[in-house]
Amino acid sequence: MRFLLSLSFLFCGFLHYAQNLTETYALFDRYEYTLAAKGFQNNSKTQKLSQEDRKKWAYASFSVGDFVQSFALTDSLVKDPKIEMFFLYAHGYAALATGRPEIAKDYLTKHKEKAGNRDTDSLLKAINEIQAWEKWPEENLHNHPTNGARAEITSGTYNNTQILLVEKGIASNEKVVGAKDLTKAEYFFTEVYKINDRQVLQRIKFEKPLFDYPTVRSISISDTKLAIVSIEGFNKNGSYHPSNLYQTKFENDSTFGPLSPIFRQNDTLTFSSITLHKEGTWMVLTGIKKGSIEANLYQSFCNENVWSEPKLVSSLNTPGNELFPLFQGDSILTFASDGRIGYGGLDVYQARIVSDQRFGSIKHLPFPVNGFSDDFGLNYITSDSMLFCSNRFGGKGDDDLYCYAFPKKPEIVKVDTLVPEKPKTFTSLKNLTFYFDFNQSAVKQLPKELDSFITFLQSNDSLKIVIVGRTDNKGSWVYNDYLGEQRAKTVAKIIQQAGVKPDRIKIVSMGEFDPIVRCNPCLEESDAKNRVVNLDIILP
């Protein structure tokens, strides 16, 4: 969703060398940039392409995230003193994406001086920071098996089942076209699907569709089976109905009931991506004001079956675009933004939900979840994996699903009885437990054995300790992982203040996993025993 520029140079002043090149032009004009880029590449093997054709090829390659090819093409194009400003930007962007920060800085600065905009400013600020950003192992990223030739968009989770929007095409004979015939499609639309237990897409239908050719722009389902959906569509008579918000019930896990509008048709504000809190009384949605190209996040609350007028979420919005919000349990909202310093395009962020339905700290997700293409729609699916969308190069379709599995927690050597014979003043870790109140990271009371344990560490300076933070299972596992880490840091600070060096201490959060007391549901007595920090010793 990079900024759009005038492309008049792309549609004039070229010769048709051969029929296959003419077909490439047609693909380009239809915005089929992946196929168009392949077409230009194939034609370049048999003939010399004109300057205008190389511009088209560079633009198509850049649009689909093939920054290696884009950089190679723009490297010669930018030597033309009359080259359009877009190619200065594209060359700098591709240089940054391919690990050439100095070239990126040079050409992005040139673009800023002549035709700069917000995107250019953000990238220039990011150049000096990207190398220091946290990165996750790239081998843990996988293309999801349900990906098709067009787009698949995450729409949250219902009852531990992933809900998706899948793009389809309709030909002039009003039939849905297959993946091999997408170039024959006259119109594209999106339908609602779920991923079943066999990792196969299963369509969810509407009991009474509003239009002959409805397209679902966004949908979200609460735990109460309430669904909010944004739909637009065409009828066979050619009439078009713009997007509006509706509510319905998820009747039997395979059908949506009758649709009823939530708000009156709004001529000044259009809503698209939606996320509904699991209780069904709070939603966050993307809105675009009439005459604006920027999308912002709004929120609305339901009281006695009436939704309040959506209001801006000022703590999350920027001068750029905020899109694809998704609630992750009670504690996290993920969303995409191009208005913050990031890799470029849309990046995924997560915001903590604090009391009174307000949002707190915002975190930028690491590479390779975020990258130099558009990344959005992130949804946590299990305790150790997430699903998100991206139009990065190398995917099967336009917007593909990717699954990221978190690296495994480091193995910890646990001992109940200490091996060293001296000193005899401390022999067991079983009673060395720090307890915490619900949702708190301050220690309730220091354990009596702490002093003797500190003495033991000071007498055995070759030993290292692991401080393990745990929580109960209230709230989302994402927040509990964070809370467990904060509790472990609290104990680490106490031990460091007693004279133990930081390099002898490792912090680990188990969150709600590996509890002291296994229970479901849990009584308060059991929850209290799980809100702890324990210490483990790593033997030299």
Residue pairs with C-beta under 8 A, 6 or more apart in sequence:
1 321
1 338
1 345
1 346
1 374
2 119
2 344
2 345
3 117
3 119
5 84
5 85
5 86
7 59
9 52
9 55
9 84
10 28
10 52
10 55
10 56
10 59
11 29
12 52
13 52
14 25
14 50
14 52
14 53
15 50
16 22
16 25
17 43
17 47
18 43
18 47
20 39
20 42
20 43
21 39
21 43
21 47
21 53
23 39
24 35
24 36
24 39
24 40
24 43
25 56
27 33
27 35
27 36
27 39
27 183
28 36
28 39
28 56
28 60
30 183
32 183
33 59
33 60
33 61
33 63
33 64
34 60
34 64
34 398
35 183
36 56
36 57
36 60
37 57
37 60
37 61
37 64
37 66
37 69
40 49
40 53
40 54
40 56
40 57
40 60
41 57
41 69
43 49
43 53
44 57
49 57
51 77
51 80
54 73
54 76
54 77
55 77
55 84
55 87
57 69
57 73
58 70
58 73
58 74
58 77
58 87
58 90
59 86
59 90
61 67
61 69
61 70
61 73
62 70
62 74
62 90
62 93
62 94
64 391
64 393
65 372
65 373
65 391
65 392
65 393
66 393
67 93
67 94
67 97
67 98
67 372
67 393
68 94
68 98
70 90
70 94
71 91
71 94
71 95
71 97
71 98
71 100
74 87
74 90
74 91
74 94
75 91
77 83
77 87
77 91
78 87
78 88
78 91
78 107
85 111
85 114
85 115
88 107
88 108
88 110
88 111
88 114
89 107
89 108
89 111
89 119
89 120
91 103
91 107
92 103
92 104
92 105
92 106
92 107
92 108
92 109
92 110
92 111
92 120
92 123
93 104
93 108
93 123
93 344
93 372
95 101
95 103
95 104
95 107
96 104
96 108
96 123
96 126
96 127
96 130
96 344
96 372
97 343
97 344
97 372
101 127
101 130
101 131
104 123
104 127
105 124
105 127
108 120
108 123
108 124
108 127
109 124
111 120
112 120
112 121
112 124
118 319
118 320
118 339
119 338
119 344
122 338
122 339
122 340
122 341
122 342
122 344
123 344
125 341
126 341
126 342
126 343
126 344
129 341
130 343
133 364
133 366
133 367
134 366
135 366
135 367
135 368
136 366
136 367
136 368
136 369
136 404
136 406
136 407
137 407
138 367
138 368
140 404
140 405
140 406
140 407
141 368
141 369
141 402
141 403
141 404
142 402
142 403
142 404
142 405
143 395
143 396
143 400
143 401
143 402
144 152
144 387
144 400
144 401
144 402
144 403
145 199
146 152
146 164
146 195
146 199
146 200
146 201
146 401
147 395
147 396
147 397
147 400
147 401
148 166
148 167
148 179
148 396
148 397
149 179
149 182
149 396
149 397
150 166
150 167
150 168
150 169
150 182
150 188
150 397
150 398
151 165
151 166
151 167
151 190
151 397
151 398
151 399
151 400
152 164
152 165
152 166
152 167
152 389
152 397
152 399
152 400
152 401
153 164
153 165
153 166
153 190
153 324
153 377
153 389
153 399
154 162
154 163
154 164
154 324
154 326
154 377
154 378
154 379
154 387
154 388
154 389
154 401
155 163
155 164
155 165
155 192
155 218
155 219
155 220
155 377
156 163
156 220
156 221
156 275
156 276
156 326
156 327
156 379
157 163
157 379
157 381
158 194
158 221
158 223
158 250
159 223
159 253
161 194
161 195
161 196
162 194
162 195
162 379
162 381
162 387
163 192
163 193
163 194
163 204
163 219
163 220
163 221
164 192
164 193
164 194
164 195
164 201
164 401
165 190
165 191
165 192
165 193
165 216
165 217
165 218
165 219
166 190
166 191
166 192
166 193
166 201
167 188
167 189
167 190
167 397
167 398
168 176
168 177
168 188
168 189
168 190
168 191
169 176
169 177
169 181
169 182
169 184
169 185
169 186
169 187
169 188
169 189
170 176
170 177
170 185
170 186
170 187
170 188
170 189
170 213
171 177
171 181
171 184
171 185
171 186
172 184
172 186
174 236
177 184
177 185
187 213
187 234
188 215
189 213
189 214
189 215
189 233
190 215
190 216
190 217
191 203
191 216
192 203
192 204
192 216
192 219
192 256
193 201
193 202
193 203
193 204
194 201
194 202
194 204
195 201
195 202
196 202
202 254
204 250
204 254
204 255
204 256
205 254
205 255
205 256
206 214
206 248
206 255
206 256
206 259
207 251
207 255
207 256
207 257
207 258
208 258
208 259
210 231
210 233
210 241
210 246
210 259
211 231
211 233
211 234
211 235
211 241
212 233
212 234
212 235
212 236
213 233
213 234
213 235
213 236
214 231
214 232
214 233
215 231
215 232
215 233
216 229
216 230
216 231
217 230
217 231
217 232
217 243
217 272
217 273
218 229
218 230
218 272
218 273
218 274
218 285
219 227
219 228
219 229
219 230
219 274
220 227
220 228
220 229
220 274
220 275
220 276
220 283
221 227
221 250
221 276
222 276
222 277
222 278
222 279
222 280
223 278
223 279
223 280
224 279
224 280
225 249
225 250
225 251
226 247
226 248
226 249
226 250
226 276
226 280
227 247
227 248
227 249
227 250
227 256
227 276
228 245
228 246
228 247
228 262
228 274
228 276
228 283
229 245
229 246
229 247
229 248
229 256
229 259
229 274
230 243
230 244
230 245
230 246
230 271
230 272
230 273
230 274
230 285
231 243
231 244
231 246
231 259
232 240
232 241
232 242
232 243
232 244
233 240
233 241
234 240
234 241
235 241
242 265
242 270
243 270
243 271
243 272
244 261
244 263
244 265
245 261
245 262
245 263
245 271
245 274
245 285
246 259
246 260
246 261
246 262
247 259
247 260
247 262
248 256
248 257
248 258
248 259
248 260
249 256
249 257
250 256
250 257
251 257
262 307
263 307
263 309
263 310
267 290
268 289
268 290
269 287
269 288
269 289
269 290
269 310
270 287
270 288
270 290
271 285
271 286
271 287
271 298
271 310
272 285
272 286
272 287
272 288
272 295
272 323
273 285
273 286
273 323
273 324
273 325
274 283
274 284
274 285
274 286
274 325
275 283
275 284
275 285
275 325
275 326
275 327
275 333
276 282
276 283
276 327
277 283
277 327
278 327
278 329
278 330
280 302
281 301
281 302
281 303
282 299
282 300
282 301
282 302
282 357
283 299
283 300
283 302
283 307
284 297
284 298
284 299
284 313
284 325
284 327
284 333
284 335
285 297
285 298
285 299
285 300
285 310
285 325
286 295
286 296
286 297
286 298
286 322
286 323
286 324
286 325
287 295
287 296
287 297
287 298
287 310
288 294
288 295
288 296
294 319
294 320
294 321
295 321
295 322
295 323
296 312
296 313
296 317
296 321
296 322
297 312
297 313
297 316
297 317
297 322
297 325
297 335
298 310
298 311
298 312
298 313
299 310
299 311
299 313
299 357
300 307
300 308
300 309
300 310
300 311
301 307
301 308
301 357
302 308
313 359
315 351
315 358
315 359
316 322
316 333
316 335
316 351
316 359
316 362
317 339
318 337
318 339
318 340
319 339
320 337
320 338
320 339
320 340
321 336
321 337
321 338
321 339
321 346
322 335
322 336
322 337
322 339
323 335
323 336
323 337
323 346
323 376
324 335
324 336
324 346
324 376
324 377
324 389
325 333
325 334
325 335
326 333
326 334
326 335
326 377
326 378
326 379
327 333
328 334
328 350
328 379
328 380
328 476
328 478
329 475
329 476
329 477
329 478
329 479
330 353
330 475
330 476
330 479
331 352
331 353
331 475
331 476
331 478
331 479
331 480
331 482
332 350
332 351
332 352
332 353
332 380
332 476
332 478
332 479
333 350
333 351
333 353
333 359
334 348
334 349
334 350
334 351
334 378
334 379
335 348
335 349
335 350
335 351
336 346
336 347
336 348
336 349
336 374
336 375
336 376
336 377
336 378
337 346
337 347
337 349
338 344
338 345
338 346
338 347
340 347
340 349
340 364
342 364
342 370
343 367
343 370
343 371
343 372
344 372
345 372
345 373
345 374
345 375
346 374
346 375
346 376
347 364
347 365
347 370
347 375
348 364
348 365
348 369
348 370
348 375
348 376
348 378
348 388
349 362
349 363
349 364
349 365
350 362
350 363
350 365
350 378
350 478
351 359
351 360
351 361
351 362
351 363
352 359
352 360
352 361
352 362
352 479
352 482
353 359
353 360
354 360
364 370
365 375
365 378
368 404
369 375
369 378
369 386
369 388
369 404
371 390
371 392
372 392
373 390
373 391
373 392
373 393
374 390
374 391
374 399
375 388
375 389
375 390
375 392
376 388
376 389
376 390
377 388
377 389
378 386
378 387
378 388
379 386
379 387
379 388
380 386
380 476
380 477
380 478
381 387
381 403
383 477
383 513
384 405
384 406
384 408
385 403
385 404
385 405
385 406
386 403
386 404
386 406
387 401
387 402
387 403
388 401
388 402
388 404
389 399
389 400
389 401
389 402
390 399
390 400
390 402
391 398
391 399
391 400
392 400
409 508
409 510
410 506
410 508
412 466
412 468
412 508
412 536
412 538
413 536
413 537
413 538
413 539
414 536
415 429
415 536
415 537
415 539
416 428
416 429
416 430
417 427
417 428
418 426
418 427
418 428
418 429
418 456
418 537
419 539
420 460
420 463
422 459
423 455
423 456
423 459
425 452
425 455
425 456
426 449
426 452
426 453
426 455
426 456
429 453
429 534
429 535
429 536
429 537
431 447
431 448
431 449
432 447
432 449
432 450
432 453
432 534
432 535
433 447
433 532
433 533
433 534
434 443
434 444
434 446
434 447
434 487
434 490
434 491
434 532
434 533
434 534
435 443
435 444
435 445
435 528
435 531
435 532
436 442
436 443
436 444
436 487
436 531
436 532
436 533
437 444
437 531
438 472
438 474
438 527
438 531
439 474
439 475
439 483
441 483
441 486
441 487
441 489
441 490
442 490
443 490
443 491
443 494
443 533
446 494
450 494
453 535
454 495
454 498
454 499
454 500
457 463
457 465
457 495
457 500
457 504
458 499
458 500
461 504
462 540
463 504
463 537
463 538
463 539
463 540
464 504
464 505
464 506
464 537
464 538
464 540
465 495
465 500
465 504
465 505
465 506
465 535
465 536
465 537
465 538
466 505
466 506
466 507
466 508
466 535
466 536
466 537
466 538
467 488
467 491
467 492
467 495
467 505
467 506
467 507
467 508
467 533
467 534
467 535
468 484
468 488
468 508
468 509
468 510
468 533
468 534
468 535
468 536
469 483
469 484
469 485
469 486
469 487
469 488
469 489
469 491
469 507
469 508
469 509
469 510
469 511
469 533
470 484
470 487
470 510
470 511
470 512
470 514
470 515
470 516
470 530
470 531
470 532
470 533
470 534
471 480
471 483
471 484
471 487
471 511
471 512
471 530
471 531
472 480
472 512
472 515
472 522
472 527
472 528
472 530
472 531
473 480
473 512
473 515
473 520
473 522
473 527
473 530
474 480
474 527
477 511
477 512
477 513
480 511
480 512
481 509
481 511
481 512
482 509
482 511
483 509
483 511
484 509
484 510
484 511
484 512
485 507
485 509
487 509
487 531
487 532
487 533
488 507
488 508
488 509
488 533
489 507
490 533
491 533
491 535
492 502
492 505
492 507
495 505
496 502
496 505
506 538
512 530
515 530
516 529
516 530
516 532
516 534
517 526
517 529
517 530
519 526
522 530
